[in-house]
Amino acid sequence: MIDRLLGKKVVGIKQVKKALSDDKGLKLYVAKDADSKLIVPIVDMAKEKDIDIEYVSTMKHLGKMCGIEVGAATTLILKEE
């Protein structure tokens, strides 16, 4: 399991959704314990854009992987510009 996500990224549902809409995504990380009503549209959008999706056990763990002290439902690694 990866301890820390490196590179440019956005964290959180709103920021991830915006970055996906702007075709900036490379890989999506999703917490398995996040609210499915909020996550399903993001996962569907990532699948449409053929972006890799990796599931992480908890929001707390995903937050730690992002280097933040709070949980995160989603994180998107951004394409190099």
N, CA, C and O atoms as a CHARMM CRD file, in Angstrom:
* protein
*
  324
    1    1 MET  N      0.83600  -1.19500   0.00000 PROA 1      0.00000
    2    1 MET  CA     0.00000   0.00000   0.00000 PROA 1      0.00000
    3    1 MET  C      0.87400   1.24900   0.00000 PROA 1      0.00000
    4    1 MET  O      1.91700   1.28900   0.65200 PROA 1      0.00000
    5    2 ILE  N      0.45100   2.23500  -0.71500 PROA 2      0.00000
    6    2 ILE  CA     1.18000   3.50200  -0.80800 PROA 2      0.00000
    7    2 ILE  C      0.99100   4.28000   0.49400 PROA 2      0.00000
    8    2 ILE  O     -0.12100   4.36200   1.01600 PROA 2      0.00000
    9    3 ASP  N      2.08300   4.85000   1.01700 PROA 3      0.00000
   10    3 ASP  CA     1.99000   5.64200   2.23900 PROA 3      0.00000
   11    3 ASP  C      1.63100   7.08800   1.95800 PROA 3      0.00000
   12    3 ASP  O      0.91800   7.72200   2.73500 PROA 3      0.00000
   13    4 ARG  N      2.12500   7.60700   0.84800 PROA 4      0.00000
   14    4 ARG  CA     1.94600   9.03200   0.57200 PROA 4      0.00000
   15    4 ARG  C      1.76900   9.24200  -0.92800 PROA 4      0.00000
   16    4 ARG  O      2.50600   8.66600  -1.72800 PROA 4      0.00000
   17    5 LEU  N      0.80200  10.05700  -1.30800 PROA 5      0.00000
   18    5 LEU  CA     0.57100  10.35400  -2.71800 PROA 5      0.00000
   19    5 LEU  C      1.45200  11.53300  -3.11000 PROA 5      0.00000
   20    5 LEU  O      1.39100  12.60100  -2.50100 PROA 5      0.00000
   21    6 LEU  N      2.26000  11.32800  -4.12000 PROA 6      0.00000
   22    6 LEU  CA     3.16600  12.37500  -4.58400 PROA 6      0.00000
   23    6 LEU  C      2.62600  13.01600  -5.85000 PROA 6      0.00000
   24    6 LEU  O      1.77600  12.44500  -6.53400 PROA 6      0.00000
   25    7 GLY  N      3.11900  14.19400  -6.15200 PROA 7      0.00000
   26    7 GLY  CA     2.70300  14.89600  -7.35900 PROA 7      0.00000
   27    7 GLY  C      1.56600  15.84900  -7.07300 PROA 7      0.00000
   28    7 GLY  O      1.06400  15.94300  -5.95300 PROA 7      0.00000
   29    8 LYS  N      1.17300  16.55500  -8.12500 PROA 8      0.00000
   30    8 LYS  CA     0.07600  17.51900  -8.00100 PROA 8      0.00000
   31    8 LYS  C     -1.23900  16.78100  -7.86200 PROA 8      0.00000
   32    8 LYS  O     -1.51400  15.82900  -8.59300 PROA 8      0.00000
   33    9 LYS  N     -2.06000  17.23500  -6.90600 PROA 9      0.00000
   34    9 LYS  CA    -3.33600  16.56900  -6.67200 PROA 9      0.00000
   35    9 LYS  C     -4.36100  17.56000  -6.15000 PROA 9      0.00000
   36    9 LYS  O     -4.02200  18.64100  -5.66700 PROA 9      0.00000
   37   10 VAL  N     -5.61200  17.16700  -6.25700 PROA 10     0.00000
   38   10 VAL  CA    -6.70000  17.90200  -5.61600 PROA 10     0.00000
   39   10 VAL  C     -7.40300  16.92900  -4.68900 PROA 10     0.00000
   40   10 VAL  O     -7.49800  15.73400  -4.96700 PROA 10     0.00000
   41   11 VAL  N     -7.89700  17.47100  -3.56900 PROA 11     0.00000
   42   11 VAL  CA    -8.52300  16.65100  -2.54100 PROA 11     0.00000
   43   11 VAL  C     -9.94400  17.16500  -2.30400 PROA 11     0.00000
   44   11 VAL  O    -10.17600  18.37200  -2.22900 PROA 11     0.00000
   45   12 GLY  N    -10.87800  16.24300  -2.19000 PROA 12     0.00000
   46   12 GLY  CA   -12.24900  16.62300  -1.87500 PROA 12     0.00000
   47   12 GLY  C    -13.16000  16.51900  -3.08200 PROA 12     0.00000
   48   12 GLY  O    -12.72800  16.62700  -4.23000 PROA 12     0.00000
   49   13 ILE  N    -14.41900  16.30900  -2.79200 PROA 13     0.00000
   50   13 ILE  CA   -15.40700  16.03700  -3.83700 PROA 13     0.00000
   51   13 ILE  C    -15.54500  17.18100  -4.83500 PROA 13     0.00000
   52   13 ILE  O    -15.50800  16.94800  -6.04300 PROA 13     0.00000
   53   14 LYS  N    -15.70300  18.40700  -4.35400 PROA 14     0.00000
   54   14 LYS  CA   -15.90400  19.54600  -5.26900 PROA 14     0.00000
   55   14 LYS  C    -14.69800  19.76900  -6.17200 PROA 14     0.00000
   56   14 LYS  O    -14.84900  19.94800  -7.38000 PROA 14     0.00000
   57   15 GLN  N    -13.49900  19.75900  -5.58800 PROA 15     0.00000
   58   15 GLN  CA   -12.29700  20.01100  -6.38200 PROA 15     0.00000
   59   15 GLN  C    -12.03900  18.89100  -7.38000 PROA 15     0.00000
   60   15 GLN  O    -11.62400  19.13900  -8.51300 PROA 15     0.00000
   61   16 VAL  N    -12.28900  17.65000  -6.94800 PROA 16     0.00000
   62   16 VAL  CA   -12.08800  16.50600  -7.84300 PROA 16     0.00000
   63   16 VAL  C    -13.06800  16.57400  -9.01200 PROA 16     0.00000
   64   16 VAL  O    -12.69000  16.34800 -10.16200 PROA 16     0.00000
   65   17 LYS  N    -14.32400  16.88500  -8.71000 PROA 17     0.00000
   66   17 LYS  CA   -15.33800  16.96800  -9.76600 PROA 17     0.00000
   67   17 LYS  C    -14.96900  18.04000 -10.79700 PROA 17     0.00000
   68   17 LYS  O    -15.11100  17.82900 -12.00200 PROA 17     0.00000
   69   18 LYS  N    -14.49600  19.18800 -10.31000 PROA 18     0.00000
   70   18 LYS  CA   -14.10800  20.28000 -11.21500 PROA 18     0.00000
   71   18 LYS  C    -12.91100  19.87700 -12.07800 PROA 18     0.00000
   72   18 LYS  O    -12.90200  20.12000 -13.28500 PROA 18     0.00000
   73   19 ALA  N    -11.90500  19.26300 -11.46000 PROA 19     0.00000
   74   19 ALA  CA   -10.71600  18.84500 -12.21300 PROA 19     0.00000
   75   19 ALA  C    -11.06200  17.77300 -13.24300 PROA 19     0.00000
   76   19 ALA  O    -10.51900  17.78000 -14.34700 PROA 19     0.00000
   77   20 LEU  N    -11.95200  16.86100 -12.89800 PROA 20     0.00000
   78   20 LEU  CA   -12.38900  15.84600 -13.86300 PROA 20     0.00000
   79   20 LEU  C    -13.12500  16.49100 -15.03600 PROA 20     0.00000
   80   20 LEU  O    -12.92500  16.10500 -16.18800 PROA 20     0.00000
   81   21 SER  N    -13.96700  17.46600 -14.74300 PROA 21     0.00000
   82   21 SER  CA   -14.69400  18.17500 -15.79700 PROA 21     0.00000
   83   21 SER  C    -13.74600  18.89000 -16.75100 PROA 21     0.00000
   84   21 SER  O    -14.02300  19.01400 -17.94400 PROA 21     0.00000
   85   22 ASP  N    -12.62500  19.35700 -16.20900 PROA 22     0.00000
   86   22 ASP  CA   -11.62600  20.07900 -17.00600 PROA 22     0.00000
   87   22 ASP  C    -10.59200  19.13700 -17.63700 PROA 22     0.00000
   88   22 ASP  O     -9.58600  19.60000 -18.17700 PROA 22     0.00000
   89   23 ASP  N    -10.83100  17.82400 -17.57400 PROA 23     0.00000
   90   23 ASP  CA    -9.92100  16.80900 -18.14000 PROA 23     0.00000
   91   23 ASP  C     -8.50200  16.91600 -17.60000 PROA 23     0.00000
   92   23 ASP  O     -7.54100  16.79100 -18.35900 PROA 23     0.00000
   93   24 LYS  N     -8.35900  17.14400 -16.30500 PROA 24     0.00000
   94   24 LYS  CA    -7.03500  17.27400 -15.70300 PROA 24     0.00000
   95   24 LYS  C     -6.60200  16.02800 -14.93500 PROA 24     0.00000
   96   24 LYS  O     -5.49900  15.99500 -14.39000 PROA 24     0.00000
   97   25 GLY  N     -7.45100  15.00900 -14.88400 PROA 25     0.00000
   98   25 GLY  CA    -7.18900  13.84900 -14.04100 PROA 25     0.00000
   99   25 GLY  C     -6.30400  12.79400 -14.65000 PROA 25     0.00000
  100   25 GLY  O     -6.32300  12.54900 -15.85600 PROA 25     0.00000
  101   26 LEU  N     -5.51400  12.16400 -13.77100 PROA 26     0.00000
  102   26 LEU  CA    -4.64500  11.06100 -14.16100 PROA 26     0.00000
  103   26 LEU  C     -5.06500   9.78100 -13.43300 PROA 26     0.00000
  104   26 LEU  O     -5.19600   8.72300 -14.04900 PROA 26     0.00000
  105   27 LYS  N     -5.27600   9.89100 -12.10700 PROA 27     0.00000
  106   27 LYS  CA    -5.67600   8.73400 -11.31700 PROA 27     0.00000
  107   27 LYS  C     -6.55100   9.19700 -10.15600 PROA 27     0.00000
  108   27 LYS  O     -6.24400  10.18700  -9.49200 PROA 27     0.00000
  109   28 LEU  N     -7.64500   8.46900  -9.91800 PROA 28     0.00000
  110   28 LEU  CA    -8.59600   8.81100  -8.86700 PROA 28     0.00000
  111   28 LEU  C     -8.45600   7.83700  -7.70700 PROA 28     0.00000
  112   28 LEU  O     -8.39200   6.62300  -7.90200 PROA 28     0.00000
  113   29 TYR  N     -8.41100   8.38400  -6.50500 PROA 29     0.00000
  114   29 TYR  CA    -8.42400   7.57800  -5.29000 PROA 29     0.00000
  115   29 TYR  C     -9.75000   7.83700  -4.58300 PROA 29     0.00000
  116   29 TYR  O    -10.16900   8.98500  -4.43800 PROA 29     0.00000
  117   30 VAL  N    -10.40800   6.76600  -4.14500 PROA 30     0.00000
  118   30 VAL  CA   -11.72100   6.87200  -3.51300 PROA 30     0.00000
  119   30 VAL  C    -11.70400   6.08200  -2.20600 PROA 30     0.00000
  120   30 VAL  O    -11.24300   4.94200  -2.16800 PROA 30     0.00000
  121   31 ALA  N    -12.21200   6.69700  -1.13400 PROA 31     0.00000
  122   31 ALA  CA   -12.32100   6.00400   0.14600 PROA 31     0.00000
  123   31 ALA  C    -13.55300   5.10900   0.12500 PROA 31     0.00000
  124   31 ALA  O    -14.64000   5.54900  -0.24900 PROA 31     0.00000
  125   32 LYS  N    -13.37900   3.85200   0.52600 PROA 32     0.00000
  126   32 LYS  CA   -14.49300   2.89300   0.50700 PROA 32     0.00000
  127   32 LYS  C    -15.60400   3.26500   1.47200 PROA 32     0.00000
  128   32 LYS  O    -16.75700   2.88700   1.26000 PROA 32     0.00000
  129   33 ASP  N    -15.27400   4.01000   2.54400 PROA 33     0.00000
  130   33 ASP  CA   -16.30200   4.34800   3.53100 PROA 33     0.00000
  131   33 ASP  C    -16.94600   5.71500   3.28400 PROA 33     0.00000
  132   33 ASP  O    -17.69100   6.20900   4.13000 PROA 33     0.00000
  133   34 ALA  N    -16.66600   6.32000   2.14500 PROA 34     0.00000
  134   34 ALA  CA   -17.27600   7.61300   1.80700 PROA 34     0.00000
  135   34 ALA  C    -18.74200   7.39800   1.39800 PROA 34     0.00000
  136   34 ALA  O    -19.12400   6.30600   0.97600 PROA 34     0.00000
  137   35 ASP  N    -19.54100   8.43900   1.52900 PROA 35     0.00000
  138   35 ASP  CA   -20.96400   8.38800   1.19100 PROA 35     0.00000
  139   35 ASP  C    -21.13800   8.07700  -0.29800 PROA 35     0.00000
  140   35 ASP  O    -20.71200   8.85100  -1.15500 PROA 35     0.00000
  141   36 SER  N    -21.75800   6.95700  -0.59000 PROA 36     0.00000
  142   36 SER  CA   -21.87800   6.50900  -1.98500 PROA 36     0.00000
  143   36 SER  C    -22.66700   7.47900  -2.85800 PROA 36     0.00000
  144   36 SER  O    -22.40700   7.56700  -4.05800 PROA 36     0.00000
  145   37 LYS  N    -23.63100   8.21600  -2.28200 PROA 37     0.00000
  146   37 LYS  CA   -24.39500   9.18800  -3.07600 PROA 37     0.00000
  147   37 LYS  C    -23.47500  10.25800  -3.65700 PROA 37     0.00000
  148   37 LYS  O    -23.71300  10.76100  -4.75500 PROA 37     0.00000
  149   38 LEU  N    -22.43100  10.59800  -2.92100 PROA 38     0.00000
  150   38 LEU  CA   -21.49500  11.62900  -3.37200 PROA 38     0.00000
  151   38 LEU  C    -20.41000  11.06400  -4.28100 PROA 38     0.00000
  152   38 LEU  O    -19.90900  11.75700  -5.16700 PROA 38     0.00000
  153   39 ILE  N    -20.05500   9.81600  -4.05700 PROA 39     0.00000
  154   39 ILE  CA   -18.93000   9.21000  -4.76200 PROA 39     0.00000
  155   39 ILE  C    -19.30500   8.65400  -6.13800 PROA 39     0.00000
  156   39 ILE  O    -18.53300   8.77500  -7.08900 PROA 39     0.00000
  157   40 VAL  N    -20.48400   8.04800  -6.24000 PROA 40     0.00000
  158   40 VAL  CA   -20.87800   7.38100  -7.49400 PROA 40     0.00000
  159   40 VAL  C    -20.77800   8.30300  -8.71400 PROA 40     0.00000
  160   40 VAL  O    -20.23900   7.87300  -9.73400 PROA 40     0.00000
  161   41 PRO  N    -21.26900   9.54800  -8.66200 PROA 41     0.00000
  162   41 PRO  CA   -21.13900  10.40800  -9.85100 PROA 41     0.00000
  163   41 PRO  C    -19.67400  10.67600 -10.23900 PROA 41     0.00000
  164   41 PRO  O    -19.35400  10.78500 -11.42200 PROA 41     0.00000
  165   42 ILE  N    -18.80100  10.78100  -9.24700 PROA 42     0.00000
  166   42 ILE  CA   -17.38100  11.03100  -9.52700 PROA 42     0.00000
  167   42 ILE  C    -16.74500   9.79800 -10.15300 PROA 42     0.00000
  168   42 ILE  O    -15.98500   9.90500 -11.11500 PROA 42     0.00000
  169   43 VAL  N    -17.05600   8.63100  -9.60700 PROA 43     0.00000
  170   43 VAL  CA   -16.51600   7.38000 -10.16000 PROA 43     0.00000
  171   43 VAL  C    -17.01300   7.19300 -11.59300 PROA 43     0.00000
  172   43 VAL  O    -16.24400   6.79400 -12.46600 PROA 43     0.00000
  173   44 ASP  N    -18.28900   7.47600 -11.84000 PROA 44     0.00000
  174   44 ASP  CA   -18.83900   7.35900 -13.19400 PROA 44     0.00000
  175   44 ASP  C    -18.13100   8.30600 -14.16100 PROA 44     0.00000
  176   44 ASP  O    -17.81400   7.93100 -15.29000 PROA 44     0.00000
  177   45 MET  N    -17.88700   9.53400 -13.70900 PROA 45     0.00000
  178   45 MET  CA   -17.20000  10.51000 -14.55600 PROA 45     0.00000
  179   45 MET  C    -15.77700  10.04100 -14.88000 PROA 45     0.00000
  180   45 MET  O    -15.31300  10.17900 -16.01200 PROA 45     0.00000
  181   46 ALA  N    -15.09700   9.48900 -13.88200 PROA 46     0.00000
  182   46 ALA  CA   -13.72900   8.98400 -14.09400 PROA 46     0.00000
  183   46 ALA  C    -13.73200   7.81200 -15.07900 PROA 46     0.00000
  184   46 ALA  O    -12.85100   7.71000 -15.93300 PROA 46     0.00000
  185   47 LYS  N    -14.71900   6.93900 -14.95600 PROA 47     0.00000
  186   47 LYS  CA   -14.81600   5.79200 -15.87600 PROA 47     0.00000
  187   47 LYS  C    -15.05700   6.26600 -17.30400 PROA 47     0.00000
  188   47 LYS  O    -14.47100   5.73200 -18.24600 PROA 47     0.00000
  189   48 GLU  N    -15.91700   7.26700 -17.46500 PROA 48     0.00000
  190   48 GLU  CA   -16.18300   7.81800 -18.79900 PROA 48     0.00000
  191   48 GLU  C    -14.91400   8.37400 -19.43400 PROA 48     0.00000
  192   48 GLU  O    -14.71900   8.28000 -20.64600 PROA 48     0.00000
  193   49 LYS  N    -14.06200   8.94800 -18.60500 PROA 49     0.00000
  194   49 LYS  CA   -12.83700   9.56500 -19.10700 PROA 49     0.00000
  195   49 LYS  C    -11.66000   8.59000 -19.09100 PROA 49     0.00000
  196   49 LYS  O    -10.52200   8.98000 -19.35400 PROA 49     0.00000
  197   50 ASP  N    -11.93600   7.32200 -18.78200 PROA 50     0.00000
  198   50 ASP  CA   -10.94300   6.25700 -18.79000 PROA 50     0.00000
  199   50 ASP  C     -9.77200   6.55000 -17.84200 PROA 50     0.00000
  200   50 ASP  O     -8.60700   6.36600 -18.19600 PROA 50     0.00000
  201   51 ILE  N    -10.10600   7.00700 -16.63900 PROA 51     0.00000
  202   51 ILE  CA    -9.10100   7.31800 -15.61400 PROA 51     0.00000
  203   51 ILE  C     -9.02000   6.14000 -14.65000 PROA 51     0.00000
  204   51 ILE  O    -10.04400   5.58400 -14.25300 PROA 51     0.00000
  205   52 ASP  N     -7.79400   5.76000 -14.27400 PROA 52     0.00000
  206   52 ASP  CA    -7.60200   4.68300 -13.29800 PROA 52     0.00000
  207   52 ASP  C     -8.24000   5.06600 -11.97100 PROA 52     0.00000
  208   52 ASP  O     -8.16400   6.21800 -11.54400 PROA 52     0.00000
  209   53 ILE  N     -8.87000   4.09000 -11.32200 PROA 53     0.00000
  210   53 ILE  CA    -9.50500   4.31200 -10.02900 PROA 53     0.00000
  211   53 ILE  C     -8.92000   3.31200  -9.03800 PROA 53     0.00000
  212   53 ILE  O     -8.85400   2.11300  -9.30800 PROA 53     0.00000
  213   54 GLU  N     -8.50000   3.82600  -7.89300 PROA 54     0.00000
  214   54 GLU  CA    -8.00300   2.95500  -6.82800 PROA 54     0.00000
  215   54 GLU  C     -8.80000   3.24100  -5.56600 PROA 54     0.00000
  216   54 GLU  O     -9.02400   4.39500  -5.20300 PROA 54     0.00000
  217   55 TYR  N     -9.22100   2.17500  -4.91000 PROA 55     0.00000
  218   55 TYR  CA   -10.00000   2.32100  -3.69100 PROA 55     0.00000
  219   55 TYR  C     -9.10400   2.17100  -2.47000 PROA 55     0.00000
  220   55 TYR  O     -8.23200   1.30400  -2.42400 PROA 55     0.00000
  221   56 VAL  N     -9.33700   3.03200  -1.48100 PROA 56     0.00000
  222   56 VAL  CA    -8.57800   3.04800  -0.23900 PROA 56     0.00000
  223   56 VAL  C     -9.54900   2.68200   0.88100 PROA 56     0.00000
  224   56 VAL  O    -10.72700   3.03500   0.81600 PROA 56     0.00000
  225   57 SER  N     -9.07300   1.98700   1.89600 PROA 57     0.00000
  226   57 SER  CA    -9.95700   1.44300   2.93500 PROA 57     0.00000
  227   57 SER  C    -10.82200   2.48900   3.64000 PROA 57     0.00000
  228   57 SER  O    -12.02700   2.28300   3.78800 PROA 57     0.00000
  229   58 THR  N    -10.23500   3.60500   4.07700 PROA 58     0.00000
  230   58 THR  CA   -11.01600   4.58900   4.83400 PROA 58     0.00000
  231   58 THR  C    -10.69000   6.02100   4.40600 PROA 58     0.00000
  232   58 THR  O     -9.64600   6.29000   3.81200 PROA 58     0.00000
  233   59 MET  N    -11.60600   6.92200   4.72500 PROA 59     0.00000
  234   59 MET  CA   -11.38200   8.35000   4.45500 PROA 59     0.00000
  235   59 MET  C    -10.19600   8.85600   5.27400 PROA 59     0.00000
  236   59 MET  O     -9.41100   9.67500   4.79600 PROA 59     0.00000
  237   60 LYS  N    -10.07000   8.37200   6.49000 PROA 60     0.00000
  238   60 LYS  CA    -8.95400   8.78000   7.35100 PROA 60     0.00000
  239   60 LYS  C     -7.61900   8.38900   6.71200 PROA 60     0.00000
  240   60 LYS  O     -6.67600   9.18000   6.69500 PROA 60     0.00000
  241   61 HSD  N     -7.54900   7.17000   6.19100 PROA 61     0.00000
  242   61 HSD  CA    -6.30700   6.70100   5.55500 PROA 61     0.00000
  243   61 HSD  C     -6.00200   7.51500   4.29700 PROA 61     0.00000
  244   61 HSD  O     -4.84800   7.87300   4.05900 PROA 61     0.00000
  245   62 LEU  N     -7.01400   7.80800   3.49900 PROA 62     0.00000
  246   62 LEU  CA    -6.81200   8.60900   2.28600 PROA 62     0.00000
  247   62 LEU  C     -6.32900  10.01500   2.65500 PROA 62     0.00000
  248   62 LEU  O     -5.45900  10.57000   1.98300 PROA 62     0.00000
  249   63 GLY  N     -6.88300  10.58000   3.70400 PROA 63     0.00000
  250   63 GLY  CA    -6.42500  11.88700   4.17400 PROA 63     0.00000
  251   63 GLY  C     -4.95300  11.86000   4.54200 PROA 63     0.00000
  252   63 GLY  O     -4.19800  12.76300   4.18300 PROA 63     0.00000
  253   64 LYS  N     -4.54000  10.80600   5.27100 PROA 64     0.00000
  254   64 LYS  CA    -3.11800  10.66800   5.64200 PROA 64     0.00000
  255   64 LYS  C     -2.24000  10.53300   4.40100 PROA 64     0.00000
  256   64 LYS  O     -1.15200  11.10600   4.33900 PROA 64     0.00000
  257   65 MET  N     -2.71800   9.77200   3.41100 PROA 65     0.00000
  258   65 MET  CA    -1.95800   9.60800   2.16500 PROA 65     0.00000
  259   65 MET  C     -1.75700  10.95500   1.46600 PROA 65     0.00000
  260   65 MET  O     -0.76800  11.15200   0.76000 PROA 65     0.00000
  261   66 CYS  N     -2.70900  11.88500   1.67000 PROA 66     0.00000
  262   66 CYS  CA    -2.64400  13.20500   1.05300 PROA 66     0.00000
  263   66 CYS  C     -1.86600  14.19800   1.91300 PROA 66     0.00000
  264   66 CYS  O     -1.62700  15.33100   1.49400 PROA 66     0.00000
  265   67 GLY  N     -1.47100  13.77700   3.11200 PROA 67     0.00000
  266   67 GLY  CA    -0.71700  14.65000   3.99100 PROA 67     0.00000
  267   67 GLY  C     -1.58300  15.64400   4.73600 PROA 67     0.00000
  268   67 GLY  O     -1.11000  16.71300   5.12200 PROA 67     0.00000
  269   68 ILE  N     -2.87000  15.29800   4.94600 PROA 68     0.00000
  270   68 ILE  CA    -3.75100  16.19200   5.69900 PROA 68     0.00000
  271   68 ILE  C     -4.23100  15.46600   6.95500 PROA 68     0.00000
  272   68 ILE  O     -4.20500  14.23700   7.02600 PROA 68     0.00000
  273   69 GLU  N     -4.66300  16.23600   7.92900 PROA 69     0.00000
  274   69 GLU  CA    -5.04900  15.68100   9.22600 PROA 69     0.00000
  275   69 GLU  C     -6.50500  15.22900   9.29100 PROA 69     0.00000
  276   69 GLU  O     -6.92500  14.66100  10.30000 PROA 69     0.00000
  277   70 VAL  N     -7.27000  15.46500   8.25200 PROA 70     0.00000
  278   70 VAL  CA    -8.68500  15.08300   8.23300 PROA 70     0.00000
  279   70 VAL  C     -8.91300  14.04000   7.14300 PROA 70     0.00000
  280   70 VAL  O     -8.05800  13.82700   6.28300 PROA 70     0.00000
  281   71 GLY  N    -10.06100  13.40300   7.18900 PROA 71     0.00000
  282   71 GLY  CA   -10.38400  12.40100   6.18100 PROA 71     0.00000
  283   71 GLY  C    -10.67000  13.03300   4.82700 PROA 71     0.00000
  284   71 GLY  O    -11.03200  14.20500   4.73200 PROA 71     0.00000
  285   72 ALA  N    -10.50000  12.23500   3.79200 PROA 72     0.00000
  286   72 ALA  CA   -10.78900  12.69000   2.42100 PROA 72     0.00000
  287   72 ALA  C    -11.58400  11.59800   1.72500 PROA 72     0.00000
  288   72 ALA  O    -11.21400  10.42500   1.77700 PROA 72     0.00000
  289   73 ALA  N    -12.67900  11.98300   1.07200 PROA 73     0.00000
  290   73 ALA  CA   -13.49800  11.01800   0.34500 PROA 73     0.00000
  291   73 ALA  C    -12.86700  10.66000  -0.98900 PROA 73     0.00000
  292   73 ALA  O    -12.86900   9.49800  -1.39600 PROA 73     0.00000
  293   74 THR  N    -12.32100  11.67600  -1.67500 PROA 74     0.00000
  294   74 THR  CA   -11.69500  11.46200  -2.98100 PROA 74     0.00000
  295   74 THR  C    -10.45300  12.32700  -3.13100 PROA 74     0.00000
  296   74 THR  O    -10.32600  13.39200  -2.52700 PROA 74     0.00000
  297   75 THR  N     -9.54600  11.83000  -3.95700 PROA 75     0.00000
  298   75 THR  CA    -8.34300  12.57500  -4.32300 PROA 75     0.00000
  299   75 THR  C     -8.06000  12.26000  -5.77800 PROA 75     0.00000
  300   75 THR  O     -8.20200  11.12000  -6.21900 PROA 75     0.00000
  301   76 LEU  N     -7.66000  13.27500  -6.51300 PROA 76     0.00000
  302   76 LEU  CA    -7.34200  13.10400  -7.92900 PROA 76     0.00000
  303   76 LEU  C     -5.91300  13.53600  -8.18400 PROA 76     0.00000
  304   76 LEU  O     -5.54000  14.67500  -7.90500 PROA 76     0.00000
  305   77 ILE  N     -5.11100  12.62000  -8.71600 PROA 77     0.00000
  306   77 ILE  CA    -3.74700  12.98000  -9.14600 PROA 77     0.00000
  307   77 ILE  C     -3.90800  13.66500 -10.49500 PROA 77     0.00000
  308   77 ILE  O     -4.59500  13.16300 -11.38500 PROA 77     0.00000
  309   78 LEU  N     -3.25900  14.82500 -10.63200 PROA 78     0.00000
  310   78 LEU  CA    -3.41000  15.62900 -11.83700 PROA 78     0.00000
  311   78 LEU  C     -2.34600  15.30000 -12.87600 PROA 78     0.00000
  312   78 LEU  O     -1.23400  14.88700 -12.54600 PROA 78     0.00000
  313   79 LYS  N     -2.71600  15.49400 -14.13600 PROA 79     0.00000
  314   79 LYS  CA    -1.77100  15.32600 -15.23900 PROA 79     0.00000
  315   79 LYS  C     -0.68400  16.38000 -15.13200 PROA 79     0.00000
  316   79 LYS  O     -0.91900  17.48600 -14.64700 PROA 79     0.00000
  317   80 GLU  N      0.50700  16.02400 -15.59200 PROA 80     0.00000
  318   80 GLU  CA     1.60300  17.00800 -15.66800 PROA 80     0.00000
  319   80 GLU  C      1.26700  18.01100 -16.75900 PROA 80     0.00000
  320   80 GLU  O      0.82800  17.63600 -17.84600 PROA 80     0.00000
  321   81 GLU  N      1.47200  19.27600 -16.46700 PROA 81     0.00000
  322   81 GLU  CA     1.17300  20.29600 -17.47600 PROA 81     0.00000
  323   81 GLU  C      2.42100  20.79200 -18.14400 PROA 81     0.00000
  324   81 GLU  O      2.35100  21.65400 -19.02100 PROA 81     0.00000
